[in-house]
């Protein structure tokens, strides 16, 4: 059930969202941040967005102790080009005493650097790595510049084996028919949770630039129909670590969060 005070999006996970860059080289077709900054607010053009530029003022910013879990990053990713800036921001957040949720479509080299840098304070870090599908053809269409599934899985395993708390985001799920099998493969390396959600606001965020993308949009719509979502919910209902994003909670009749940052 949805009410006026419901918490949506990343606020389910964190009380604050921190960023230090503008743009992203991953080129995900469904990206809400690109839509917000390039299309809606016209802060940058496409070519600038695809370069990923550090916002030096945000990199240097000293943060307070927030009253709950903090998410970093929210509107870009951690990539080799901005890695050192991201390390600095995470350190500033941790130095203030914060618990930090790191969300990324992970590059293995970046994850290894973060694990090395923050091993001593790993109790205050939670890695939530985004793995949306296993099929390389699907990933190439929807997330053309992001690491492949194999590298993301290796990153998850690397965090887990080093003793960090680990979580997965399957949002948006890009291949509903493979979600259950993918969850089974991921679970041995997940200590916290696996979040599953639909692709949101397809009409406004995704441009059907050619026949391939148009066909993919049609497939996604069919695979995240209410009927399919209810079937998926039943298939995974007994898996303790599964969490459902609000896009699915509304379909299956679960209450939405009413406080930010509960992460459950």
C-alpha positions in Angstrom: 0.0 0.0 0.0 1.3 3.5 -0.9 0.7 6.6 1.2 1.9 10.2 1.2 4.7 9.5 3.7 6.2 6.5 1.9 9.9 6.4 1.3 11.0 5.6 -2.3 14.1 5.1 -4.3 17.5 5.2 -2.7 16.0 6.7 0.5 14.9 3.2 1.3 18.7 2.5 1.8 20.1 5.7 3.2 19.4 9.0 5.0 21.8 10.9 2.7 23.2 10.5 -0.8 26.8 11.8 -1.5 28.4 12.3 -4.9 31.7 13.7 -6.0 31.5 13.5 -9.8 29.2 14.5 -12.7 28.7 12.1 -15.5 29.5 8.4 -16.0 31.3 6.3 -18.6 29.0 3.3 -18.2 26.4 4.7 -20.5 23.4 2.9 -19.0 20.3 3.6 -21.1 18.0 3.7 -18.1 20.1 6.0 -16.0 18.0 8.4 -13.8 21.0 10.6 -13.1 21.7 11.2 -16.8 18.0 12.0 -17.4 17.9 14.4 -14.5 21.1 16.3 -15.3 21.2 16.1 -19.1 17.6 16.1 -20.2 15.5 17.6 -17.4 17.8 20.2 -15.9 20.2 20.5 -18.8 23.2 21.0 -16.6 25.6 19.3 -19.0 25.4 17.9 -22.6 25.7 14.2 -23.5 29.4 14.4 -24.4 30.3 16.0 -21.1 28.2 13.5 -19.2 30.0 10.6 -20.8 33.4 11.9 -19.6 32.7 11.9 -15.9 34.2 15.1 -14.3 35.2 15.4 -10.6 33.4 18.1 -8.6 36.4 19.3 -6.6 34.4 21.1 -4.0 32.5 17.9 -3.2 35.7 15.9 -3.2 37.2 18.1 -0.5 34.0 18.6 1.5 34.1 17.6 5.2 30.9 15.7 6.2 29.1 15.7 9.5 28.0 12.5 11.3 24.6 11.7 9.7 21.8 10.1 11.6 21.8 6.9 9.7 23.5 5.0 6.8 24.9 7.2 4.0 25.0 6.1 0.4 28.0 6.8 -1.9 27.8 7.4 -4.8 24.2 7.9 -6.0 24.4 9.9 -9.3 27.6 8.5 -10.8 29.8 5.4 -10.3 33.3 4.5 -9.0 35.5 4.1 -12.0 39.3 4.1 -12.6 39.1 7.8 -13.7 37.6 9.1 -10.4 38.8 6.3 -8.0 41.2 8.5 -5.9 38.5 11.2 -5.5 36.0 8.5 -4.4 38.6 7.2 -1.9 39.0 10.6 -0.4 35.2 11.1 -0.1 34.7 7.8 1.6 37.5 8.5 4.0 36.0 11.8 4.9 32.6 10.2 5.6 34.2 7.4 7.7 36.4 9.9 9.6 33.2 11.6 10.7 32.0 8.3 12.1 29.5 7.5 9.4 28.3 4.1 8.2 28.7 4.1 4.5 26.8 2.1 1.8 29.0 1.9 -1.3 26.9 1.2 -4.4 28.6 0.4 -7.7 28.6 -1.5 -11.0 32.0 -2.6 -9.9 35.4 -2.5 -11.6 37.5 -5.2 -10.0 40.5 -2.9 -9.7 38.5 -0.2 -8.0 37.0 -2.7 -5.5 40.3 -4.2 -4.7 41.7 -0.7 -4.0 38.7 0.2 -1.7 39.1 -3.1 0.2 42.8 -2.5 0.7 42.2 1.2 1.8 39.4 0.6 4.2 40.0 -2.9 5.5 40.6 -1.6 9.1 37.2 0.1 9.2 35.3 -2.6 7.2 32.7 -2.9 10.0 31.3 0.5 8.9 31.1 -0.3 5.2 28.5 -2.2 3.2 29.2 -2.9 -0.4 26.0 -3.1 -2.6 27.1 -4.2 -6.0 24.7 -3.9 -8.9 24.3 -7.0 -11.0 21.4 -6.7 -13.3 21.7 -9.7 -15.7 24.2 -12.4 -16.7 23.5 -12.4 -20.4 26.4 -10.4 -22.1 24.3 -9.4 -25.1 21.7 -7.8 -22.8 24.3 -6.0 -20.8 26.0 -4.7 -23.9 22.7 -3.1 -25.0 21.6 -1.6 -21.7 25.0 -1.0 -19.9 27.5 -0.7 -22.8 30.4 0.9 -20.8 30.0 -1.0 -17.6 32.0 -4.1 -16.5 30.6 -7.4 -17.5 28.9 -9.9 -15.2 32.0 -11.9 -14.6 34.0 -8.9 -13.4 31.1 -7.8 -11.1 30.8 -11.3 -9.7 34.6 -11.4 -9.0 34.2 -8.0 -7.3 31.4 -9.3 -5.1 33.4 -12.4 -4.2 36.5 -10.3 -3.5 34.7 -8.1 -1.0 33.1 -11.1 0.7 36.3 -13.1 1.0 38.0 -10.1 2.6 35.4 -9.9 5.3 33.4 -6.9 4.1 29.6 -6.9 4.4 28.1 -7.6 1.0 24.8 -6.9 -0.7 23.5 -7.0 -4.3 21.1 -4.7 -6.2 19.3 -6.3 -9.1 17.6 -3.0 -10.1 16.6 -2.9 -12.7 16.4 -6.6 -13.4 17.2 -6.9 -17.1 16.4 -10.5 -17.6 13.5 -11.6 -15.3 13.6 -15.2 -16.5 17.1 -15.6 -15.2 16.7 -13.8 -11.9 16.1 -16.9 -9.7 19.2 -18.7 -11.2 21.3 -15.6 -10.8 20.2 -15.2 -7.2 21.3 -18.8 -6.5 24.7 -18.1 -8.0 25.1 -14.8 -6.0 23.9 -15.9 -2.6 27.1 -17.7 -1.4 28.9 -14.3 -1.6 26.1 -12.2 0.0 26.2 -11.5 3.8 23.5 -8.8 3.9 20.8 -8.7 1.3 19.8 -8.9 -2.4 17.5 -6.1 -3.5 15.3 -6.6 -6.6 13.5 -3.9 -8.5 11.9 -3.0 -11.8 13.1 -0.6 -14.5 11.4 2.7 -13.6 10.0 5.5 -15.8 10.9 3.8 -19.1 8.9 6.3 -21.2 10.8 9.4 -20.0 14.3 7.9 -19.4 14.9 5.4 -22.2 15.1 6.6 -25.8 14.2 3.9 -28.4 16.9 5.0 -30.7 16.8 2.0 -33.0 14.9 -1.3 -33.6 17.1 -3.2 -31.2 16.5 -0.9 -28.2 12.8 -0.7 -29.1 12.6 -4.5 -29.0 14.4 -4.6 -25.7 12.0 -2.0 -24.2 9.1 -4.2 -25.3 10.7 -7.3 -23.7 11.4 -5.5 -20.4 7.8 -4.3 -20.2 6.5 -7.8 -20.7 9.0 -9.3 -18.2 8.1 -6.9 -15.5 4.3 -7.1 -15.9 2.3 -7.5 -12.8 1.8 -11.2 -13.6 5.5 -11.8 -14.0 6.3 -9.8 -10.8 3.9 -11.8 -8.8 5.4 -15.1 -10.1 8.9 -13.9 -9.2 7.7 -12.9 -5.8 6.4 -16.4 -5.2 9.5 -18.1 -6.6 11.8 -16.2 -4.1 9.4 -15.7 -1.2 11.3 -18.2 1.0 14.8 -16.7 0.4 15.6 -14.8 3.6 18.1 -12.3 2.1 15.7 -11.1 -0.6 14.5 -7.5 -0.4 12.0 -5.9 -2.7 12.2 -2.3 -4.0 9.1 -0.2 -3.8 8.3 -0.9 -7.5 7.7 -4.5 -6.6 6.2 -3.9 -3.2 3.4 -2.0 -4.8 2.5 -4.9 -7.1 2.6 -7.6 -4.5 0.9 -5.6 -1.7 3.8 -5.1 0.7 3.9 -1.9 2.8 6.4 0.7 1.7 9.1 2.0 4.1 8.0 5.1 6.1 11.5 6.0 7.4 14.5 6.7 5.3 17.6 4.5 5.6 16.0 1.4 7.2 17.5 -0.7 4.4 15.0 -3.5 4.8 
